[in-house]
Amino acid sequence: MYLALPVNGYQPSDYLPILIQFGLALAFVAFAMIVSHLVGPKRHSTVKDASFECGIESVGNARTPISVKYFLTAIVFVLFDVEVIFMYPWAVNFRALGRAGFIEMLIFMALLLAGFFYIIKKGILRWNEAPMAQTFAATPVLENRPAQVSKAA
């Protein structure tokens, strides 16, 4: 089913309902915040004014180093999330894109899976394992036997 669109495009008055809805949403948020500030209780105490983070007492310095794996996992999540968002318009227009669109999506998915296998190979998603040593020398093997003493002549 095709929608009937005006021949000469959209007029500025066509956006008026959207602007009214946006204005009403902002007005509601402002109204709710102002009323809650005016009507709400104003009891201050050391416990209520202390910083709160998920029920855990703040201990130590907030600038402790964080593992790089945390940031890599966050970046990987954002990348895969954005790539899934690209699939929605493709799924909506699947029939209109035809065979060429299907082949392009197969190439896109192949590249996506190649990146995923690379991530797995590099071990970005392994959280519970110790980092692998990056040395090229063989590690010495210590054996539990007595030292051999050469006999002097």
N, C-alpha and C positions, 0 to 999 in steps of 0.2 A: 504494500500500500504506500503510495507516494503522498507526501504532504504538499498542499498547495502553498507555494511561497509567492510573495509579492514579486512582480516583475522588476520593479525598480529598487529592490532591496529593502532593508529595514529602515524605519524612521526612528528618530530619537524618542518619539512618544511610545514606541514599542517597548522600550526599556523601563518605562515608568513603573510598572508593577514590581519589577525586580528591585528598583531603587526604593520603593515604598516598603517592601518586605525587609530589605537591608536596614533601612532607617528604623523600622519598628523593632527589629532584633536588637540593634544598638540601644534604643531607648529602653527596652525591657531589661537589658543587662545593667545599664546605668541606674534604672529605677530600683532593681533588686539590690544592688550594692549600696546605694544611698539609704534605702529603708533598713537594711540589715545593720548598717553602721549606726543609724539613729535609734533604732528600737532595741538592738541587742544589748546584753549586759556588758558592763565595763568594770570587771573585777580583775585587777592585775595582781600577780604574785610572782615570786621568783621561779616557781615551777612552770607557770603558764608563759612567762616571758623567756624562758630558756629555749635554746635551739633544739628542735626535735627532728630526729631522722629515723623514721621507721621503728620507733620504740627502743632503739639501741642508744645507750649513753655514748656521747662523743668522747673518745679517748685517743690521745696521741695527736700527731700532726696530720693535717688534711693533705699535705703535699708529699705523701709517701709515694714512691715509684710504683706504677701499676704495670703489670705484665703487658708486653706488646701483643700477646695473643688476644687480649680483651679487645683492643682496637682493631686487629685484623678480623676478628669474628664480627664485630659491629660493621665494618666496611663490607664484608662478604654478605651479611644480612641485607644491607641497603642495596647492594648491587643486584642480588637475586630478587629482592622485592620489587625494584624498579623494572627489572626484566620481565617479571610476571605481569606488571601493569601494562607493558607493551603488548602482551598477548590478548588483552581484552578487546581492543579495537580490531585486532585481527580476527578474533572469534566472532565478533558482530558482523564483520564484512567478509566472512569466509567464502560464501557463495559468489559474491561480487568479484573477489580477487582471482578466483579460478585456480587453474593449475600453477600459474606463475607465483601466485601468493602462497600456495601450499609449499612449493619448492623453496621459496624464500624463508618460510617459517621452519622448514626442515634444516636449512643451513643455519638459521639463528639458533635452533635447539641444539644442533651439533656443536656449535661454538660454545654455547652455554654449558653443555655437558663436558666439553674439553676443559673449560675453566674449572668446573667442579672436580673433575678427576685430578687436575693439577693441584687444587687446594688439598684434596685428600692425600696426594702423594707428598706434598710438603709438610703435612701434619699440622695444619693450622687448627683443625678441629679436635686435636688430641689435647685435652686439658689435664688429665690425671697422670700423664707420663712425664718423666724427667726429660729435659732437652737432650737431644742426641749430641754426643761429642763431635767436634769438628776437626779432630786431629787425623793426620795421615799416617802416623807411626803406629805400628802394632803395639798393643798394650802388653807389658811383660806378664808372663804367667809365673807365679810363685809356686814352687812345689815344696812339699813338706818332706824332704829327705836330707840326710846328713851331707855335709859338704865333703867332697872328695879331696883328699890330701895326696899330693904327689910325693913319691918317695925320692928323697935326695940320694944321690950316688955316693 
